[in-house]
Amino acid sequence: MPTHRALVALQDRFAGTLLLPEDAAYDAARHPWNLAISQHPVAVAAPADVDDLRALIGVARESGLRLAIQPSGHGASDSLNGAVLVRMSAFDDLEVDLDRGVVTVGAGVRWGAVVDALEGTGWVAPAGTSPVVSVAGYTLGGGHSWFSRTAGLGSDNLRAAWVLRTDGTHGRADDSSDPDLLWALRGAGGIVGIVTALEIDLVRAPDVWGANLTFDVADASAVVRAVRDLAVSAPSSLNVFLNSMRMPDAPQLPEEIRGRSFLTVQALSTNGPQEELIDAVRRAGHLRRETTGPTSPAALAAASNEPTDPTPGRGASMALDVLDDATIDALLEFRELPEQWPIMGIDIRMLGGALGTPRRAGFASLPSAGWLLHALVPVFPGMPTEPGDASLVAFRELLAPNEAPQTVATFLEPGQTLERCGSADDIARLRDLRSRFDPDALLHDGRLPR
Ligand SMILES: Cc1cc2nc3c(=O)[nH]c(=O)nc-3n(C[C@H](O)[C@H](O)[C@H](O)COP(=O)(O)OP(=O)(O)OC[C@H]3O[C@@H](n4cnc5c(N)ncnc54)[C@H](O)[C@@H]3O)c2cc1C
């Protein structure tokens, strides 16, 4: 049946919502969270249940469409031409089992809901920094969290998933029943099936302690070196992020932050105070502000200032093997160049710890990389994309000599593929698994073009 007629026919028996381009609500529904990416799917579906998902699979098979599962679209990457965009918001169950240290969530649940449910329990989730990213999108893409040195990637903590396969069967899969499927789900996104729920390990952390140190930017060289040196002795219970912010001198910004620079070190321990370890960093520069003491993921999320509403954004990310003196100097020099003003923030995350020995077999892993860097360039609607794009190219070129062999999919940029996240053998295995689990190509290519 022609595509459009098949979708119109499905609208009548669809329990959730199925919007076509002629429907008034379609235009607002087609956008991803990252508004810099323009998507034009043939329809936007919000299935109410597994039967609705099965009906979508049926139409895809009949009409040659592909299904692109996108809980919210922080990781949106292409136009979705010829695809049905599938939102999982109705799959919103959340069950915390503290006896087993496990949370079970529907594929539409966002990390903020899990963080709130765990507040005060002595357990934390392997969540990323944004409360509005979905547990599914993050975990299926690898996922690097505040607690990754302690608990590994988000995908290492995926115990089991409920998967609707393209043959219409739906059930729980784990390492005993479907080791290949789980290996692919841990980091290669949804190219092997539609996940309806996930079972995730929690991290026991009764004594979460944090230090937030803001320095003069003039001391950046010594502070970044001190953080780099800390990696040698830091236990896996200590997680460290460094952030260099330079607000553009843009009239759109409030006067109090416009054109100003900050350098902040955030350390988070799952094992109580780590004052003596942080002290070397503290002494490396002139502290402008310090907050130290007990904290929690909810407090971190509240203080993180991550945007929660859909926002246009772009950036460049890279995992590095080492952060040597030459790279630190080159990066800081680059940061001061007037022509690099479009780069508003650079994040440097310390890797290592539990990331070095993944607990479960999965496509995503960062076993040998030492650092994960991300540069952020804001997008101001209506303004030209240059010189921002050129700054991101220069950022990548500067770091390229130290690039680690692989990164994680949640840090891929639009248009980048899973080839950057695994070896040639891993990619060949993924392609084989996709042919086995989705032989008729009903699922969107995602980050692995066919
Ligand atoms: C402000 C911000 C902060 C961020 N912080 C972090 C961070 O700290 N750590 C980190 O690792 N990442 C971070 N990210 C990146 C983010 O984790 C990824 O972009 C993630 O993929 C987005 O999740 P989403 O819910 O928007 O998923 P989407 O972008 O909507 O989906 C991503 C992909 O996941 C797959 N998928 C999702 N759900 C299903 C399903 N149910 N079945 C099958 N396949 C599915 C699909 O292949 C889909 O294309 C951040 C992004 C932003 C914008």
The ligand as an ORCA input file, in Angstrom:
! r2SCAN-3c Opt
* xyz 0 1
  C      22.624     19.251     27.660
  C      23.148     17.860     27.372
  C      23.883     17.201     28.335
  C      24.359     15.915     28.079
  N      25.119     15.278     29.035
  C      25.615     14.044     28.773
  C      26.420     13.357     29.731
  O      26.711     13.847     30.813
  N      26.872     12.125     29.411
  C      26.569     11.527     28.211
  O      27.008     10.393     27.989
  N      25.817     12.154     27.304
  C      25.349     13.390     27.546
  N      24.594     14.020     26.599
  C      24.320     13.340     25.332
  C      23.063     12.468     25.458
  O      23.224     11.481     26.446
  C      22.821     11.759     24.122
  O      22.602     12.722     23.127
  C      21.635     10.791     24.217
  O      21.637      9.946     23.104
  C      20.401     11.615     24.231
  O      19.351     10.969     24.813
  P      17.896     11.298     24.292
  O      17.038     10.830     25.373
  O      17.688     12.674     23.836
  O      17.941     10.280     23.078
  P      17.694     10.536     21.550
  O      18.682     11.505     21.040
  O      16.263     10.846     21.386
  O      18.004      9.075     20.992
  C      19.328      8.640     20.826
  C      19.347      7.300     20.118
  O      19.113      6.270     21.056
  C      18.442      5.178     20.451
  N      17.248      4.892     21.237
  C      16.737      5.681     22.193
  N      15.687      5.075     22.762
  C      15.536      3.892     22.149
  C      14.636      2.813     22.322
  N      13.673      2.841     23.223
  N      14.780      1.725     21.539
  C      15.764      1.673     20.615
  N      16.634      2.670     20.415
  C      16.539      3.764     21.177
  C      18.140      5.573     19.040
  O      19.114      4.976     18.210
  C      18.298      7.078     19.054
  O      18.736      7.572     17.827
  C      24.102     15.294     26.836
  C      23.364     15.976     25.855
  C      22.901     17.261     26.112
  C      22.148     17.979     25.027
*
